[in-house]
Amino acid sequence: MIRTVVRDFFDDYASLLDAKEFDSWLGLFETDATYEVRSRENLEGGLTLATIRADSKSMLADRVTALVETQFFAPRTMRHLVSGVRVMSENGHAVDARASFLVAESLGGELTRVHTSGEYRTMLARGDDGLRVRHMSAIYDGSVIDTSLIYPL
């Protein structure tokens, strides 16, 4: 049962990012949630350097505002594919979950290419209204991301 709920959570997460429904995406996070994007190389090397780090939902909201209202970049479509959803543990209202991701990027006039792949390591909170992110690490496999990291993973 919980695996299905977690699977649905990751499906919603990916769908909202792909549709650029960032306000709804932010609704998947608790107020004091933390979010980071880091390379596997840094993780395995014990380095805390992150490509993106937000220590609260408000910090994520600021990034979304900058993304939507102030940044300029070539229009693109991102497609998040999530698989291998696993519930590592469950403790009361906390769910430790992992999933693999692949993100494809399509820019006008160019072939679609793999943007990045990796693993979500996520601590979710169970509440009456569903699951919310307490902490999410999006750990990308390569030491670099091919193009700029515009959208959250």
N, C-alpha and C positions, 0 to 999 in steps of 0.2 A: 504493500500500500504506500509506504513513504517514498519508495523509489519512483512510483508513478507521479506522486506530487512533486518530487524534486525534478523529474524529467519535464513535467509541465512547466515548472518554474524556468528551467533553462530554455525551453522552447519559447516562452513568453519573452525572456530576456533577449534572445537573439532576434526575434521578430520585431520587437520594439526598436532595437538598434538599426536593423535593416530598413525599417520604415521611417527612420529618423524622428520617431516619436519620443523625443528626449524627456519631456515632462513626465510622460507615463513611465519611461525607463527609470527616472529618478524616484518614482513611487515604489520601486522595488527595493529601496534602501532605507534602513533605519536612520533616524536623525544623526546618531553618532557613529554611523558606519564608516569603515575605512576601505579604501580601494587603491590598489596599486597595479601597475603594469611593469614587469621587470623581466630581464632576460634570464634564461635558465643558467647561463654562464655566471651571472652575478649571484644567483641563488646558491648554486653549488659551490661557488668560491667564498661564500659567507659575506658577500658584499651587499650592503643595504641600498645601493644606488638604484633608483627606480626611474623609468622613463616618464611615468605619470604616478603621482601620489596625491591622494586626497584623504585628509584626516577627519572628514565629516561630510554629510550630505550637502551642506552649504558650500563646501569647497567644490564638490562635483557640480553643483548648480552654477557656480561662478564659471567653471570651465565650459559648461553647456551654453551659458549666456555668451561667452567669448566666441565659441564655435558658431553659434547661430547669428549673432549680431555684429561681430567685429572682424572676424578673420576672413581673409580672402584666399581662395584656393580653387583649383580646377574642379568643376563638378564631377562627382564620382558616385558610383553605386557600390556599396559594400554588402557582402553576403556572408553571414555567420552560419557555419555548419557545426552543430554540437553533437557529439556522440560519446559513447563509453561512460555514461552517467553512472556514478557509483556513490552509494551512501557509505561513508567510512565509519561513522558512528552516530548514535542518537543518544542524547542525554537530556531528558526533560524537554525543554522547549528549544534546545540547540541541535542542529543537524550539521555535521561535518560532511561536505559533499565535494566530489571531484568530477570533472568532465573534460574531455578533449575538445579542442576547437580548431577549426580551419577557417580563415577569413580570406575570401576572394575579393578582388578589387577590379572594378570596370570603369575606365575613363573613356570619354567619347573619342571615337576614332582609333582606339587601341584594343588589342586583344585582352581579354580577361586574364588576370594572373593571380597567383597565390600571393597574398599580402603577408600573411604570417600563419603559423600554426603553434599550438601549445596546449596548456592545461589550465583550467580554472581550479583553484583551491579555495573553497568557499565555506565560510561558517554562516549558516542560515538560522534565523530565529523563527520559530513557529508561533503564530498568533491566530486569533479568531478570524482574521481577514487573510490568512495565507502565510506564505513564506516571505521573509524580508532579509536582505543582506546585512549581516553584522560586519563581516570582513570578506573581501574578495581579492585574491591575487590572480592576475592573468599573467601567466608565465609563458613567454614566447620562447620557442625552441632555438632560433638562431641568435647569434651574438649581436646582430643588427636587424632592423626592419627595413625592407627594400625601399620603401617610400616614407614620407613623413607620416607620423602617427597623428592623424587629424581627429578621427573618431575614437571613442573608447572601444576597447576590445570586449 
